[in-house]
Amino acid sequence: MANPAKTGTNLLYALIAQARGYSDAIIMGRGDPDFDTPPHIVEAAKRAMIEHHADAVPAEGLLALRQAIAERVKRVNQIDVDPAAEVVVTNGGQEALMLMVLAALAPGDAIIIPEPNYNTYHDALKFARVEKIGLPSTAATNFRTDPDAVRAALTDKTRALLLVSPNNPTASVIQRADLEALIALAHEHDLIIIADDIYDLFIYDDYQHISPASLPGGKARTLTLNALSKSFSMTGWRLGWIVGPADLMARVRELKAAITGGTSVISQYAGLAALTGPQEPVQMMADAYKRRRKIVMDALDEMGIKYGVPQGGQFVFADISFTGLDSAELAEKILTDQHVLVYPGSAFDKERGQYIRMTFLQPEDKLQEGLERMRVAMKNIMGTH
Ligand SMILES: Cc1ncc(COP(=O)(O)O)c(C=O)c1O
């Protein structure tokens, strides 16, 4: 296998470092949006730099921003929260997920995680000394989270369930009936639901995003993460939030105060402009992802590569088992041959070596070129081993 000493995030870093060595590299697996942050948001940040640069900020975030977040989660997610006690602003989704794990779980507790899933959850659990109970899913079921499988995986240490919908990297969206069954299960076994809604505005075909906290019985036991990184192309601004019931949120606020204190005041004003200003940029990006999704799916169909149909998010998780190669080895070969980087499934979870992640986060012409080069690489690889 390629890069035998490297697994998980380290494996990705090694491949990204190799790609950086090529001036014409196309990073087809990248996770950060390629659009500029909308200009009115940048302007709001400039104003905040002049007018608010020396302001002290509360650990939980500016009240005006928490109010805007409460309005947003009501409007988009049908979650009712009190901005005074049930919202905390975070440094992006990344800090939010660590805070949620620390607030909801104690060392020795266990959490059920549908896999594959976003890498950093594994790291967060490791540092929180929480046991992960992985629940494998496959392309054959479009990476469904099966409530019966969750029930079968429960142990007496299980205290929480992670629901990322749409999921990264599988692009699977949890359907209403499954979500209702999962909430009933959480109620029965007194589990906290850690919900990650970061891709909630990017949904395809007739699928529907439903926040667990919006369903009966959901809110009292659910911590919900979101961030502006994906929806407004604001990855580097580090602006996210957690909403949830007041008792758990009191703990989140304490942790936030202890770890970083308040989030940068400049980014908070930028976030306020994003949430209260024009929403057309989000629609423009969502429309572009829809077009790009079709381009990627058509190309994979042409290459004869099977995949879970992306129901939401910005990814395709494609099954490359027919090549006979591990995904890390295949990714390295495609990169070396054609300077196109697809992300190996084994970087997300060591059991997912038969998959690669590709994303829609390139302008269409670059996406087309990347796919064409990938087609050439696949032909070369299939002809030579
Ligand atoms: C599912 C999921 N949650 C959280 C994050 C972290 O988001 P942020 O960039 O806001 O830290 C990501 C980033 O890719 C993600 O895919």
The ligand as an SDF file (V2000), in Angstrom:
LIG
                    3D

 16 16  0  0  0  0  0  0  0  0999 V2000
  -19.2000   17.5920    8.4810 C   0  0  0  0  0  0  0  0  0  0  0  0
  -18.2940   18.7180    8.8550 C   0  0  0  0  0  0  0  0  0  0  0  0
  -18.3950   19.2660   10.0720 N   0  0  0  0  0  0  0  0  0  0  0  0
  -17.6010   20.2720   10.4510 C   0  0  0  0  0  0  0  0  0  0  0  0
  -16.6300   20.7860    9.6180 C   0  0  0  0  0  0  0  0  0  0  0  0
  -15.7290   21.9040   10.0860 C   0  0  0  0  0  0  0  0  0  0  0  0
  -16.1200   23.0960    9.5380 O   0  0  0  0  0  0  0  0  0  0  0  0
  -15.2860   24.4470    9.6620 P   0  0  0  0  0  0  0  0  0  0  0  0
  -14.5260   24.6030    8.3920 O   0  0  0  0  0  0  0  0  0  0  0  0
  -16.3240   25.5070    9.8560 O   0  0  0  0  0  0  0  0  0  0  0  0
  -14.4040   24.3450   10.8540 O   0  0  0  0  0  0  0  0  0  0  0  0
  -16.4940   20.2520    8.3300 C   0  0  0  0  0  0  0  0  0  0  0  0
  -15.4570   20.7600    7.4020 C   0  0  0  0  0  0  0  0  0  0  0  0
  -15.2150   20.2920    6.3440 O   0  0  0  0  0  0  0  0  0  0  0  0
  -17.3500   19.1870    7.9420 C   0  0  0  0  0  0  0  0  0  0  0  0
  -17.2530   18.6290    6.7160 O   0  0  0  0  0  0  0  0  0  0  0  0
  1  2  1  0
  2  3  1  0
  2 15  2  0
  3  4  2  0
  4  5  1  0
  5  6  1  0
  5 12  2  0
  6  7  1  0
  7  8  1  0
  8  9  2  0
  8 10  1  0
  8 11  1  0
 12 13  1  0
 12 15  1  0
 13 14  2  0
 15 16  1  0
M  END
$$$$
